[in-house]
Amino acid sequence: MARDEERFRLRIPLGEAVAFALDWSDLDCEAPSDAQRQLIGLLAVDSLQYAEQWRMAATLQPV
């Protein structure tokens, strides 16, 4: 891995991450931005793909 490359991983339960990304929850944030929701959503989809749960990952990905 290159020195300037950063890696992120989801550290909250997947169900909470999906609810946050879909605007069903605020995860105790005062005013979560769309960018925050998108980032958590991307990490959730990445987690599902890594676990080879392709059907659920495809359901969450935008068309």
Secondary structure as GFF3:
##gff-version 3
##sequence-region A 1 63
A	DSSP	alpha_helix	14	21	.	.	.	ID=ss1
A	DSSP	alpha_helix	34	50	.	.	.	ID=ss2
A	DSSP	alpha_helix	54	60	.	.	.	ID=ss3
###
